[in-house]
Amino acid sequence: MNGIGGRTIAEAQERISTAEYETWLRYRAKRGTLNLGMRVEWGASMLAALYANTNRGKSTPAYRQHDFAPHMDAPEISLEQAMEQWQ
């Protein structure tokens, strides 16, 4: 939990209530990870994709944000989308 409630899980379990824990879960679901490195990677990858797409050739497929973020999971695609890509 990145230091929320204490330095260890045991400290956090002693110090925060279930209601506060649920509040933090809702915050993370809405705002994303509290990991600073992941937030920096997300922002840098967004800028990298923007720059690459601005300077790519007309026949080059568009870059996506996850192409520049090694720790970010690629969005899942449907079976139909996968079949279109394989043809």
PDB file with SEQRES, HELIX, SHEET and CRYST1 records, atoms N, CA, C and O in Angstrom:
SEQRES   1 A   87  MET ASN GLY ILE GLY GLY ARG THR ILE ALA GLU ALA GLN          
SEQRES   2 A   87  GLU ARG ILE SER THR ALA GLU TYR GLU THR TRP LEU ARG          
SEQRES   3 A   87  TYR ARG ALA LYS ARG GLY THR LEU ASN LEU GLY MET ARG          
SEQRES   4 A   87  VAL GLU TRP GLY ALA SER MET LEU ALA ALA LEU TYR ALA          
SEQRES   5 A   87  ASN THR ASN ARG GLY LYS SER THR PRO ALA TYR ARG GLN          
SEQRES   6 A   87  HIS ASP PHE ALA PRO HIS MET ASP ALA PRO GLU ILE SER          
SEQRES   7 A   87  LEU GLU GLN ALA MET GLU GLN TRP GLN                          
HELIX    1 AA1 ILE A    9  ARG A   15  1                                   7    
HELIX    2 AA2 THR A   18  ARG A   31  1                                  14    
HELIX    3 AA3 LEU A   36  THR A   54  1                                  19    
HELIX    4 AA4 GLN A   65  PHE A   68  5                                   4    
HELIX    5 AA5 LEU A   79  TRP A   86  1                                   8    
CRYST1    1.000    1.000    1.000  90.00  90.00  90.00 P 1           1          
ATOM      1  N   MET A   1       0.825  -1.206   0.000  1.00  0.00           N  
ATOM      2  CA  MET A   1       0.000   0.000   0.000  1.00  0.00           C  
ATOM      3  C   MET A   1       0.859   1.255   0.000  1.00  0.00           C  
ATOM      4  O   MET A   1       0.355   2.339   0.295  1.00  0.00           O  
ATOM      5  N   ASN A   2       2.120   1.140  -0.318  1.00  0.00           N  
ATOM      6  CA  ASN A   2       2.996   2.295  -0.484  1.00  0.00           C  
ATOM      7  C   ASN A   2       3.035   3.208   0.732  1.00  0.00           C  
ATOM      8  O   ASN A   2       2.973   4.429   0.592  1.00  0.00           O  
ATOM      9  N   GLY A   3       3.136   2.637   1.907  1.00  0.00           N  
ATOM     10  CA  GLY A   3       3.276   3.437   3.115  1.00  0.00           C  
ATOM     11  C   GLY A   3       1.980   3.954   3.704  1.00  0.00           C  
ATOM     12  O   GLY A   3       2.014   4.682   4.696  1.00  0.00           O  
ATOM     13  N   ILE A   4       0.849   3.609   3.137  1.00  0.00           N  
ATOM     14  CA  ILE A   4      -0.426   4.069   3.677  1.00  0.00           C  
ATOM     15  C   ILE A   4      -0.706   3.289   4.951  1.00  0.00           C  
ATOM     16  O   ILE A   4      -0.847   2.066   4.914  1.00  0.00           O  
ATOM     17  N   GLY A   5      -0.786   3.970   6.053  1.00  0.00           N  
ATOM     18  CA  GLY A   5      -1.100   3.331   7.321  1.00  0.00           C  
ATOM     19  C   GLY A   5       0.093   2.791   8.074  1.00  0.00           C  
ATOM     20  O   GLY A   5      -0.048   2.402   9.233  1.00  0.00           O  
ATOM     21  N   GLY A   6       1.246   2.754   7.470  1.00  0.00           N  
ATOM     22  CA  GLY A   6       2.434   2.241   8.148  1.00  0.00           C  
ATOM     23  C   GLY A   6       3.480   1.766   7.159  1.00  0.00           C  
ATOM     24  O   GLY A   6       3.257   1.741   5.949  1.00  0.00           O  
ATOM     25  N   ARG A   7       4.629   1.389   7.708  1.00  0.00           N  
ATOM     26  CA  ARG A   7       5.715   0.939   6.842  1.00  0.00           C  
ATOM     27  C   ARG A   7       5.586  -0.522   6.456  1.00  0.00           C  
ATOM     28  O   ARG A   7       6.187  -0.954   5.472  1.00  0.00           O  
ATOM     29  N   THR A   8       4.826  -1.281   7.199  1.00  0.00           N  
ATOM     30  CA  THR A   8       4.637  -2.699   6.892  1.00  0.00           C  
ATOM     31  C   THR A   8       3.146  -3.002   6.816  1.00  0.00           C  
ATOM     32  O   THR A   8       2.313  -2.195   7.228  1.00  0.00           O  
ATOM     33  N   ILE A   9       2.829  -4.166   6.287  1.00  0.00           N  
ATOM     34  CA  ILE A   9       1.421  -4.579   6.208  1.00  0.00           C  
ATOM     35  C   ILE A   9       0.836  -4.728   7.601  1.00  0.00           C  
ATOM     36  O   ILE A   9      -0.313  -4.357   7.839  1.00  0.00           O  
ATOM     37  N   ALA A  10       1.626  -5.272   8.524  1.00  0.00           N  
ATOM     38  CA  ALA A  10       1.144  -5.440   9.903  1.00  0.00           C  
ATOM     39  C   ALA A  10       0.821  -4.087  10.533  1.00  0.00           C  
ATOM     40  O   ALA A  10      -0.207  -3.947  11.197  1.00  0.00           O  
ATOM     41  N   GLU A  11       1.685  -3.091  10.335  1.00  0.00           N  
ATOM     42  CA  GLU A  11       1.410  -1.748  10.872  1.00  0.00           C  
ATOM     43  C   GLU A  11       0.147  -1.175  10.251  1.00  0.00           C  
ATOM     44  O   GLU A  11      -0.677  -0.588  10.952  1.00  0.00           O  
ATOM     45  N   ALA A  12      -0.012  -1.338   8.954  1.00  0.00           N  
ATOM     46  CA  ALA A  12      -1.201  -0.807   8.284  1.00  0.00           C  
ATOM     47  C   ALA A  12      -2.466  -1.467   8.816  1.00  0.00           C  
ATOM     48  O   ALA A  12      -3.478  -0.796   9.017  1.00  0.00           O  
ATOM     49  N   GLN A  13      -2.416  -2.778   9.047  1.00  0.00           N  
ATOM     50  CA  GLN A  13      -3.587  -3.483   9.571  1.00  0.00           C  
ATOM     51  C   GLN A  13      -3.946  -2.995  10.966  1.00  0.00           C  
ATOM     52  O   GLN A  13      -5.123  -2.968  11.325  1.00  0.00           O  
ATOM     53  N   GLU A  14      -2.951  -2.610  11.756  1.00  0.00           N  
ATOM     54  CA  GLU A  14      -3.213  -2.094  13.102  1.00  0.00           C  
ATOM     55  C   GLU A  14      -3.730  -0.662  13.076  1.00  0.00           C  
ATOM     56  O   GLU A  14      -4.542  -0.284  13.921  1.00  0.00           O  
ATOM     57  N   ARG A  15      -3.271   0.139  12.119  1.00  0.00           N  
ATOM     58  CA  ARG A  15      -3.506   1.583  12.164  1.00  0.00           C  
ATOM     59  C   ARG A  15      -4.704   2.092  11.375  1.00  0.00           C  
ATOM     60  O   ARG A  15      -5.271   3.123  11.735  1.00  0.00           O  
ATOM     61  N   ILE A  16      -5.107   1.410  10.318  1.00  0.00           N  
ATOM     62  CA  ILE A  16      -6.224   1.957   9.537  1.00  0.00           C  
ATOM     63  C   ILE A  16      -7.456   1.061   9.658  1.00  0.00           C  
ATOM     64  O   ILE A  16      -7.363  -0.158   9.807  1.00  0.00           O  
ATOM     65  N   SER A  17      -8.587   1.705   9.589  1.00  0.00           N  
ATOM     66  CA  SER A  17      -9.856   0.978   9.702  1.00  0.00           C  
ATOM     67  C   SER A  17     -10.228   0.364   8.352  1.00  0.00           C  
ATOM     68  O   SER A  17      -9.640   0.678   7.317  1.00  0.00           O  
ATOM     69  N   THR A  18     -11.205  -0.505   8.398  1.00  0.00           N  
ATOM     70  CA  THR A  18     -11.701  -1.114   7.165  1.00  0.00           C  
ATOM     71  C   THR A  18     -12.291  -0.050   6.249  1.00  0.00           C  
ATOM     72  O   THR A  18     -12.127  -0.118   5.030  1.00  0.00           O  
ATOM     73  N   ALA A  19     -12.975   0.932   6.827  1.00  0.00           N  
ATOM     74  CA  ALA A  19     -13.568   2.008   6.023  1.00  0.00           C  
ATOM     75  C   ALA A  19     -12.486   2.815   5.309  1.00  0.00           C  
ATOM     76  O   ALA A  19     -12.638   3.147   4.133  1.00  0.00           O  
ATOM     77  N   GLU A  20     -11.392   3.135   6.011  1.00  0.00           N  
ATOM     78  CA  GLU A  20     -10.312   3.891   5.374  1.00  0.00           C  
ATOM     79  C   GLU A  20      -9.643   3.058   4.281  1.00  0.00           C  
ATOM     80  O   GLU A  20      -9.306   3.575   3.216  1.00  0.00           O  
ATOM     81  N   TYR A  21      -9.457   1.779   4.549  1.00  0.00           N  
ATOM     82  CA  TYR A  21      -8.871   0.884   3.549  1.00  0.00           C  
ATOM     83  C   TYR A  21      -9.733   0.859   2.284  1.00  0.00           C  
ATOM     84  O   TYR A  21      -9.211   0.921   1.171  1.00  0.00           O  
ATOM     85  N   GLU A  22     -11.046   0.769   2.460  1.00  0.00           N  
ATOM     86  CA  GLU A  22     -11.950   0.762   1.310  1.00  0.00           C  
ATOM     87  C   GLU A  22     -11.912   2.090   0.564  1.00  0.00           C  
ATOM     88  O   GLU A  22     -12.054   2.118  -0.658  1.00  0.00           O  
ATOM     89  N   THR A  23     -11.720   3.191   1.289  1.00  0.00           N  
ATOM     90  CA  THR A  23     -11.578   4.496   0.648  1.00  0.00           C  
ATOM     91  C   THR A  23     -10.341   4.518  -0.242  1.00  0.00           C  
ATOM     92  O   THR A  23     -10.391   5.004  -1.372  1.00  0.00           O  
ATOM     93  N   TRP A  24      -9.228   3.989   0.272  1.00  0.00           N  
ATOM     94  CA  TRP A  24      -7.995   3.924  -0.523  1.00  0.00           C  
ATOM     95  C   TRP A  24      -8.183   3.024  -1.742  1.00  0.00           C  
ATOM     96  O   TRP A  24      -7.664   3.333  -2.815  1.00  0.00           O  
ATOM     97  N   LEU A  25      -8.909   1.922  -1.601  1.00  0.00           N  
ATOM     98  CA  LEU A  25      -9.167   1.048  -2.747  1.00  0.00           C  
ATOM     99  C   LEU A  25      -9.948   1.781  -3.831  1.00  0.00           C  
ATOM    100  O   LEU A  25      -9.638   1.650  -5.015  1.00  0.00           O  
ATOM    101  N   ARG A  26     -10.960   2.552  -3.436  1.00  0.00           N  
ATOM    102  CA  ARG A  26     -11.736   3.331  -4.408  1.00  0.00           C  
ATOM    103  C   ARG A  26     -10.865   4.393  -5.070  1.00  0.00           C  
ATOM    104  O   ARG A  26     -10.978   4.633  -6.272  1.00  0.00           O  
ATOM    105  N   TYR A  27      -9.992   5.031  -4.283  1.00  0.00           N  
ATOM    106  CA  TYR A  27      -9.082   6.037  -4.834  1.00  0.00           C  
ATOM    107  C   TYR A  27      -8.183   5.410  -5.897  1.00  0.00           C  
ATOM    108  O   TYR A  27      -8.024   5.959  -6.988  1.00  0.00           O  
ATOM    109  N   ARG A  28      -7.599   4.259  -5.573  1.00  0.00           N  
ATOM    110  CA  ARG A  28      -6.702   3.595  -6.532  1.00  0.00           C  
ATOM    111  C   ARG A  28      -7.460   3.144  -7.773  1.00  0.00           C  
ATOM    112  O   ARG A  28      -6.923   3.209  -8.878  1.00  0.00           O  
ATOM    113  N   ALA A  29      -8.691   2.691  -7.612  1.00  0.00           N  
ATOM    114  CA  ALA A  29      -9.487   2.271  -8.766  1.00  0.00           C  
ATOM    115  C   ALA A  29      -9.765   3.457  -9.684  1.00  0.00           C  
ATOM    116  O   ALA A  29      -9.793   3.308 -10.905  1.00  0.00           O  
ATOM    117  N   LYS A  30      -9.970   4.633  -9.096  1.00  0.00           N  
ATOM    118  CA  LYS A  30     -10.279   5.824  -9.886  1.00  0.00           C  
ATOM    119  C   LYS A  30      -9.029   6.497 -10.436  1.00  0.00           C  
ATOM    120  O   LYS A  30      -9.011   6.899 -11.599  1.00  0.00           O  
ATOM    121  N   ARG A  31      -7.985   6.626  -9.622  1.00  0.00           N  
ATOM    122  CA  ARG A  31      -6.796   7.404  -9.982  1.00  0.00           C  
ATOM    123  C   ARG A  31      -5.596   6.584 -10.420  1.00  0.00           C  
ATOM    124  O   ARG A  31      -4.634   7.140 -10.950  1.00  0.00           O  
ATOM    125  N   GLY A  32      -5.628   5.280 -10.212  1.00  0.00           N  
ATOM    126  CA  GLY A  32      -4.502   4.449 -10.624  1.00  0.00           C  
ATOM    127  C   GLY A  32      -3.499   4.231  -9.508  1.00  0.00           C  
ATOM    128  O   GLY A  32      -3.748   4.562  -8.349  1.00  0.00           O  
ATOM    129  N   THR A  33      -2.386   3.679  -9.874  1.00  0.00           N  
ATOM    130  CA  THR A  33      -1.371   3.283  -8.919  1.00  0.00           C  
ATOM    131  C   THR A  33      -0.770   4.466  -8.165  1.00  0.00           C  
ATOM    132  O   THR A  33      -0.757   5.593  -8.661  1.00  0.00           O  
ATOM    133  N   LEU A  34      -0.283   4.195  -6.983  1.00  0.00           N  
ATOM    134  CA  LEU A  34       0.423   5.206  -6.200  1.00  0.00           C  
ATOM    135  C   LEU A  34       1.925   5.129  -6.449  1.00  0.00           C  
ATOM    136  O   LEU A  34       2.684   5.924  -5.894  1.00  0.00           O  
ATOM    137  N   ASN A  35       2.362   4.186  -7.273  1.00  0.00           N  
ATOM    138  CA  ASN A  35       3.770   3.997  -7.581  1.00  0.00           C  
ATOM    139  C   ASN A  35       4.246   5.143  -8.470  1.00  0.00           C  
ATOM    140  O   ASN A  35       3.790   5.278  -9.606  1.00  0.00           O  
ATOM    141  N   LEU A  36       5.152   5.961  -7.963  1.00  0.00           N  
ATOM    142  CA  LEU A  36       5.626   7.128  -8.700  1.00  0.00           C  
ATOM    143  C   LEU A  36       6.294   6.727 -10.011  1.00  0.00           C  
ATOM    144  O   LEU A  36       6.112   7.393 -11.030  1.00  0.00           O  
ATOM    145  N   GLY A  37       7.061   5.651  -9.991  1.00  0.00           N  
ATOM    146  CA  GLY A  37       7.727   5.199 -11.211  1.00  0.00           C  
ATOM    147  C   GLY A  37       6.744   4.854 -12.319  1.00  0.00           C  
ATOM    148  O   GLY A  37       6.976   5.183 -13.482  1.00  0.00           O  
ATOM    149  N   MET A  38       5.653   4.197 -11.966  1.00  0.00           N  
ATOM    150  CA  MET A  38       4.642   3.850 -12.970  1.00  0.00           C  
ATOM    151  C   MET A  38       3.937   5.094 -13.496  1.00  0.00           C  
ATOM    152  O   MET A  38       3.601   5.167 -14.678  1.00  0.00           O  
ATOM    153  N   ARG A  39       3.716   6.063 -12.628  1.00  0.00           N  
ATOM    154  CA  ARG A  39       3.084   7.302 -13.080  1.00  0.00           C  
ATOM    155  C   ARG A  39       3.992   8.061 -14.048  1.00  0.00           C  
ATOM    156  O   ARG A  39       3.524   8.614 -15.043  1.00  0.00           O  
ATOM    157  N   VAL A  40       5.295   8.083 -13.750  1.00  0.00           N  
ATOM    158  CA  VAL A  40       6.256   8.737 -14.648  1.00  0.00           C  
ATOM    159  C   VAL A  40       6.307   7.989 -15.976  1.00  0.00           C  
ATOM    160  O   VAL A  40       6.310   8.606 -17.042  1.00  0.00           O  
ATOM    161  N   GLU A  41       6.347   6.661 -15.911  1.00  0.00           N  
ATOM    162  CA  GLU A  41       6.379   5.857 -17.139  1.00  0.00           C  
ATOM    163  C   GLU A  41       5.133   6.104 -17.978  1.00  0.00           C  
ATOM    164  O   GLU A  41       5.221   6.200 -19.202  1.00  0.00           O  
ATOM    165  N   TRP A  42       3.985   6.207 -17.338  1.00  0.00           N  
ATOM    166  CA  TRP A  42       2.740   6.447 -18.061  1.00  0.00           C  
ATOM    167  C   TRP A  42       2.812   7.781 -18.808  1.00  0.00           C  
ATOM    168  O   TRP A  42       2.481   7.851 -19.992  1.00  0.00           O  
ATOM    169  N   GLY A  43       3.246   8.839 -18.115  1.00  0.00           N  
ATOM    170  CA  GLY A  43       3.321  10.153 -18.746  1.00  0.00           C  
ATOM    171  C   GLY A  43       4.362  10.210 -19.853  1.00  0.00           C  
ATOM    172  O   GLY A  43       4.110  10.775 -20.918  1.00  0.00           O  
ATOM    173  N   ALA A  44       5.533   9.625 -19.606  1.00  0.00           N  
ATOM    174  CA  ALA A  44       6.595   9.632 -20.614  1.00  0.00           C  
ATOM    175  C   ALA A  44       6.184   8.828 -21.844  1.00  0.00           C  
ATOM    176  O   ALA A  44       6.485   9.223 -22.971  1.00  0.00           O  
ATOM    177  N   SER A  45       5.504   7.710 -21.638  1.00  0.00           N  
ATOM    178  CA  SER A  45       5.083   6.895 -22.779  1.00  0.00           C  
ATOM    179  C   SER A  45       4.007   7.600 -23.597  1.00  0.00           C  
ATOM    180  O   SER A  45       3.939   7.430 -24.815  1.00  0.00           O  
ATOM    181  N   MET A  46       3.173   8.384 -22.939  1.00  0.00           N  
ATOM    182  CA  MET A  46       2.161   9.141 -23.663  1.00  0.00           C  
ATOM    183  C   MET A  46       2.833  10.187 -24.560  1.00  0.00           C  
ATOM    184  O   MET A  46       2.451  10.357 -25.718  1.00  0.00           O  
ATOM    185  N   LEU A  47       3.831  10.882 -24.021  1.00  0.00           N  
ATOM    186  CA  LEU A  47       4.552  11.876 -24.818  1.00  0.00           C  
ATOM    187  C   LEU A  47       5.343  11.219 -25.947  1.00  0.00           C  
ATOM    188  O   LEU A  47       5.398  11.749 -27.057  1.00  0.00           O  
ATOM    189  N   ALA A  48       5.955  10.066 -25.668  1.00  0.00           N  
ATOM    190  CA  ALA A  48       6.723   9.364 -26.697  1.00  0.00           C  
ATOM    191  C   ALA A  48       5.819   8.921 -27.844  1.00  0.00           C  
ATOM    192  O   ALA A  48       6.196   9.044 -29.010  1.00  0.00           O  
ATOM    193  N   ALA A  49       4.636   8.410 -27.528  1.00  0.00           N  
ATOM    194  CA  ALA A  49       3.699   7.991 -28.571  1.00  0.00           C  
ATOM    195  C   ALA A  49       3.228   9.194 -29.385  1.00  0.00           C  
ATOM    196  O   ALA A  49       3.102   9.106 -30.607  1.00  0.00           O  
ATOM    197  N   LEU A  50       2.972  10.297 -28.726  1.00  0.00           N  
ATOM    198  CA  LEU A  50       2.560  11.514 -29.419  1.00  0.00           C  
ATOM    199  C   LEU A  50       3.648  11.977 -30.381  1.00  0.00           C  
ATOM    200  O   LEU A  50       3.366  12.296 -31.536  1.00  0.00           O  
ATOM    201  N   TYR A  51       4.888  12.012 -29.905  1.00  0.00           N  
ATOM    202  CA  TYR A  51       6.015  12.445 -30.735  1.00  0.00           C  
ATOM    203  C   TYR A  51       6.221  11.491 -31.910  1.00  0.00           C  
ATOM    204  O   TYR A  51       6.401  11.930 -33.046  1.00  0.00           O  
ATOM    205  N   ALA A  52       6.196  10.184 -31.634  1.00  0.00           N  
ATOM    206  CA  ALA A  52       6.411   9.194 -32.692  1.00  0.00           C  
ATOM    207  C   ALA A  52       5.308   9.266 -33.746  1.00  0.00           C  
ATOM    208  O   ALA A  52       5.586   9.143 -34.939  1.00  0.00           O  
ATOM    209  N   ASN A  53       4.078   9.459 -33.325  1.00  0.00           N  
ATOM    210  CA  ASN A  53       2.976   9.542 -34.284  1.00  0.00           C  
ATOM    211  C   ASN A  53       3.028  10.823 -35.098  1.00  0.00           C  
ATOM    212  O   ASN A  53       2.611  10.839 -36.256  1.00  0.00           O  
ATOM    213  N   THR A  54       3.531  11.890 -34.511  1.00  0.00           N  
ATOM    214  CA  THR A  54       3.675  13.146 -35.236  1.00  0.00           C  
ATOM    215  C   THR A  54       4.711  13.020 -36.343  1.00  0.00           C  
ATOM    216  O   THR A  54       4.577  13.650 -37.392  1.00  0.00           O  
ATOM    217  N   ASN A  55       5.740  12.216 -36.119  1.00  0.00           N  
ATOM    218  CA  ASN A  55       6.857  12.108 -37.060  1.00  0.00           C  
ATOM    219  C   ASN A  55       6.887  10.802 -37.853  1.00  0.00           C  
ATOM    220  O   ASN A  55       7.892  10.516 -38.503  1.00  0.00           O  
ATOM    221  N   ARG A  56       5.839  10.015 -37.823  1.00  0.00           N  
ATOM    222  CA  ARG A  56       5.842   8.746 -38.549  1.00  0.00           C  
ATOM    223  C   ARG A  56       5.422   8.965 -39.998  1.00  0.00           C  
ATOM    224  O   ARG A  56       4.789   9.965 -40.337  1.00  0.00           O  
ATOM    225  N   GLY A  57       5.785   8.014 -40.833  1.00  0.00           N  
ATOM    226  CA  GLY A  57       5.390   8.064 -42.236  1.00  0.00           C  
ATOM    227  C   GLY A  57       3.932   7.698 -42.410  1.00  0.00           C  
ATOM    228  O   GLY A  57       3.311   7.122 -41.517  1.00  0.00           O  
ATOM    229  N   LYS A  58       3.398   8.035 -43.558  1.00  0.00           N  
ATOM    230  CA  LYS A  58       1.979   7.774 -43.813  1.00  0.00           C  
ATOM    231  C   LYS A  58       1.664   6.280 -43.857  1.00  0.00           C  
ATOM    232  O   LYS A  58       0.558   5.873 -43.501  1.00  0.00           O  
ATOM    233  N   SER A  59       2.619   5.462 -44.289  1.00  0.00           N  
ATOM    234  CA  SER A  59       2.367   4.023 -44.386  1.00  0.00           C  
ATOM    235  C   SER A  59       2.692   3.277 -43.092  1.00  0.00           C  
ATOM    236  O   SER A  59       2.421   2.081 -42.982  1.00  0.00           O  
ATOM    237  N   THR A  60       3.267   3.969 -42.121  1.00  0.00           N  
ATOM    238  CA  THR A  60       3.616   3.346 -40.843  1.00  0.00           C  
ATOM    239  C   THR A  60       2.383   3.306 -39.941  1.00  0.00           C  
ATOM    240  O   THR A  60       1.694   4.316 -39.799  1.00  0.00           O  
ATOM    241  N   PRO A  61       2.096   2.152 -39.330  1.00  0.00           N  
ATOM    242  CA  PRO A  61       0.938   2.112 -38.419  1.00  0.00           C  
ATOM    243  C   PRO A  61       1.154   3.008 -37.196  1.00  0.00           C  
ATOM    244  O   PRO A  61       2.286   3.259 -36.784  1.00  0.00           O  
ATOM    245  N   ALA A  62       0.069   3.471 -36.641  1.00  0.00           N  
ATOM    246  CA  ALA A  62       0.150   4.377 -35.486  1.00  0.00           C  
ATOM    247  C   ALA A  62       0.733   3.661 -34.277  1.00  0.00           C  
ATOM    248  O   ALA A  62       0.445   2.491 -34.027  1.00  0.00           O  
ATOM    249  N   TYR A  63       1.557   4.388 -33.534  1.00  0.00           N  
ATOM    250  CA  TYR A  63       2.106   3.872 -32.285  1.00  0.00           C  
ATOM    251  C   TYR A  63       1.071   4.060 -31.185  1.00  0.00           C  
ATOM    252  O   TYR A  63       0.247   4.973 -31.236  1.00  0.00           O  
ATOM    253  N   ARG A  64       1.128   3.185 -30.195  1.00  0.00           N  
ATOM    254  CA  ARG A  64       0.235   3.294 -29.047  1.00  0.00           C  
ATOM    255  C   ARG A  64       1.069   3.525 -27.797  1.00  0.00           C  
ATOM    256  O   ARG A  64       2.267   3.242 -27.779  1.00  0.00           O  
ATOM    257  N   GLN A  65       0.451   4.024 -26.788  1.00  0.00           N  
ATOM    258  CA  GLN A  65       1.166   4.365 -25.562  1.00  0.00           C  
ATOM    259  C   GLN A  65       1.896   3.164 -24.983  1.00  0.00           C  
ATOM    260  O   GLN A  65       3.037   3.298 -24.542  1.00  0.00           O  
ATOM    261  N   HIS A  66       1.276   2.011 -24.975  1.00  0.00           N  
ATOM    262  CA  HIS A  66       1.926   0.848 -24.366  1.00  0.00           C  
ATOM    263  C   HIS A  66       3.132   0.359 -25.174  1.00  0.00           C  
ATOM    264  O   HIS A  66       3.906  -0.461 -24.679  1.00  0.00           O  
ATOM    265  N   ASP A  67       3.307   0.851 -26.418  1.00  0.00           N  
ATOM    266  CA  ASP A  67       4.505   0.515 -27.193  1.00  0.00           C  
ATOM    267  C   ASP A  67       5.763   1.093 -26.545  1.00  0.00           C  
ATOM    268  O   ASP A  67       6.864   0.596 -26.780  1.00  0.00           O  
ATOM    269  N   PHE A  68       5.606   2.127 -25.738  1.00  0.00           N  
ATOM    270  CA  PHE A  68       6.742   2.810 -25.122  1.00  0.00           C  
ATOM    271  C   PHE A  68       6.806   2.620 -23.608  1.00  0.00           C  
ATOM    272  O   PHE A  68       7.636   3.238 -22.942  1.00  0.00           O  
ATOM    273  N   ALA A  69       5.955   1.789 -23.070  1.00  0.00           N  
ATOM    274  CA  ALA A  69       5.908   1.567 -21.621  1.00  0.00           C  
ATOM    275  C   ALA A  69       6.090   0.077 -21.335  1.00  0.00           C  
ATOM    276  O   ALA A  69       5.124  -0.683 -21.407  1.00  0.00           O  
ATOM    277  N   PRO A  70       7.306  -0.350 -21.014  1.00  0.00           N  
ATOM    278  CA  PRO A  70       7.550  -1.780 -20.835  1.00  0.00           C  
ATOM    279  C   PRO A  70       6.807  -2.408 -19.660  1.00  0.00           C  
ATOM    280  O   PRO A  70       6.604  -3.622 -19.652  1.00  0.00           O  
ATOM    281  N   HIS A  71       6.399  -1.623 -18.675  1.00  0.00           N  
ATOM    282  CA  HIS A  71       5.718  -2.184 -17.508  1.00  0.00           C  
ATOM    283  C   HIS A  71       4.199  -2.038 -17.580  1.00  0.00           C  
ATOM    284  O   HIS A  71       3.493  -2.437 -16.654  1.00  0.00           O  
ATOM    285  N   MET A  72       3.702  -1.476 -18.660  1.00  0.00           N  
ATOM    286  CA  MET A  72       2.266  -1.272 -18.829  1.00  0.00           C  
ATOM    287  C   MET A  72       1.710  -2.419 -19.674  1.00  0.00           C  
ATOM    288  O   MET A  72       2.270  -2.750 -20.719  1.00  0.00           O  
ATOM    289  N   ASP A  73       0.628  -3.013 -19.229  1.00  0.00           N  
ATOM    290  CA  ASP A  73       0.006  -4.098 -19.983  1.00  0.00           C  
ATOM    291  C   ASP A  73      -0.706  -3.544 -21.209  1.00  0.00           C  
ATOM    292  O   ASP A  73      -1.368  -2.508 -21.141  1.00  0.00           O  
ATOM    293  N   ALA A  74      -0.564  -4.240 -22.321  1.00  0.00           N  
ATOM    294  CA  ALA A  74      -1.280  -3.852 -23.533  1.00  0.00           C  
ATOM    295  C   ALA A  74      -2.768  -4.122 -23.335  1.00  0.00           C  
ATOM    296  O   ALA A  74      -3.134  -5.094 -22.673  1.00  0.00           O  
ATOM    297  N   PRO A  75      -3.624  -3.284 -23.894  1.00  0.00           N  
ATOM    298  CA  PRO A  75      -5.057  -3.527 -23.753  1.00  0.00           C  
ATOM    299  C   PRO A  75      -5.448  -4.833 -24.441  1.00  0.00           C  
ATOM    300  O   PRO A  75      -4.890  -5.193 -25.477  1.00  0.00           O  
ATOM    301  N   GLU A  76      -6.401  -5.525 -23.858  1.00  0.00           N  
ATOM    302  CA  GLU A  76      -6.866  -6.778 -24.443  1.00  0.00           C  
ATOM    303  C   GLU A  76      -7.693  -6.487 -25.686  1.00  0.00           C  
ATOM    304  O   GLU A  76      -8.409  -5.487 -25.756  1.00  0.00           O  
ATOM    305  N   ILE A  77      -7.582  -7.373 -26.661  1.00  0.00           N  
ATOM    306  CA  ILE A  77      -8.356  -7.208 -27.885  1.00  0.00           C  
ATOM    307  C   ILE A  77      -9.323  -8.379 -28.014  1.00  0.00           C  
ATOM    308  O   ILE A  77      -9.122  -9.444 -27.429  1.00  0.00           O  
ATOM    309  N   SER A  78     -10.367  -8.157 -28.787  1.00  0.00           N  
ATOM    310  CA  SER A  78     -11.371  -9.205 -28.985  1.00  0.00           C  
ATOM    311  C   SER A  78     -10.866 -10.215 -30.014  1.00  0.00           C  
ATOM    312  O   SER A  78      -9.879  -9.970 -30.709  1.00  0.00           O  
ATOM    313  N   LEU A  79     -11.537 -11.322 -30.098  1.00  0.00           N  
ATOM    314  CA  LEU A  79     -11.195 -12.353 -31.070  1.00  0.00           C  
ATOM    315  C   LEU A  79     -11.298 -11.802 -32.490  1.00  0.00           C  
ATOM    316  O   LEU A  79     -10.448 -12.092 -33.332  1.00  0.00           O  
ATOM    317  N   GLU A  80     -12.329 -11.012 -32.756  1.00  0.00           N  
ATOM    318  CA  GLU A  80     -12.517 -10.439 -34.089  1.00  0.00           C  
ATOM    319  C   GLU A  80     -11.366  -9.502 -34.452  1.00  0.00           C  
ATOM    320  O   GLU A  80     -10.881  -9.525 -35.583  1.00  0.00           O  
ATOM    321  N   GLN A  81     -10.930  -8.681 -33.501  1.00  0.00           N  
ATOM    322  CA  GLN A  81      -9.808  -7.782 -33.757  1.00  0.00           C  
ATOM    323  C   GLN A  81      -8.530  -8.567 -34.024  1.00  0.00           C  
ATOM    324  O   GLN A  81      -7.750  -8.201 -34.904  1.00  0.00           O  
ATOM    325  N   ALA A  82      -8.312  -9.629 -33.282  1.00  0.00           N  
ATOM    326  CA  ALA A  82      -7.122 -10.456 -33.488  1.00  0.00           C  
ATOM    327  C   ALA A  82      -7.148 -11.104 -34.865  1.00  0.00           C  
ATOM    328  O   ALA A  82      -6.122 -11.161 -35.544  1.00  0.00           O  
ATOM    329  N   MET A  83      -8.307 -11.589 -35.279  1.00  0.00           N  
ATOM    330  CA  MET A  83      -8.413 -12.227 -36.594  1.00  0.00           C  
ATOM    331  C   MET A  83      -8.157 -11.219 -37.710  1.00  0.00           C  
ATOM    332  O   MET A  83      -7.552 -11.566 -38.725  1.00  0.00           O  
ATOM    333  N   GLU A  84      -8.609  -9.973 -37.536  1.00  0.00           N  
ATOM    334  CA  GLU A  84      -8.346  -8.931 -38.533  1.00  0.00           C  
ATOM    335  C   GLU A  84      -6.856  -8.644 -38.642  1.00  0.00           C  
ATOM    336  O   GLU A  84      -6.343  -8.441 -39.743  1.00  0.00           O  
ATOM    337  N   GLN A  85      -6.155  -8.625 -37.511  1.00  0.00           N  
ATOM    338  CA  GLN A  85      -4.722  -8.342 -37.517  1.00  0.00           C  
ATOM    339  C   GLN A  85      -3.928  -9.471 -38.162  1.00  0.00           C  
ATOM    340  O   GLN A  85      -2.874  -9.218 -38.745  1.00  0.00           O  
ATOM    341  N   TRP A  86      -4.399 -10.694 -38.074  1.00  0.00           N  
ATOM    342  CA  TRP A  86      -3.662 -11.843 -38.603  1.00  0.00           C  
ATOM    343  C   TRP A  86      -3.823 -11.989 -40.111  1.00  0.00           C  
ATOM    344  O   TRP A  86      -3.054 -12.719 -40.736  1.00  0.00           O  
ATOM    345  N   GLN A  87      -4.788 -11.326 -40.703  1.00  0.00           N  
ATOM    346  CA  GLN A  87      -5.020 -11.478 -42.147  1.00  0.00           C  
ATOM    347  C   GLN A  87      -4.132 -10.585 -42.961  1.00  0.00           C  
ATOM    348  O   GLN A  87      -4.205 -10.596 -44.190  1.00  0.00           O  
TER     349      GLN A  87                                                      
END                                                                             
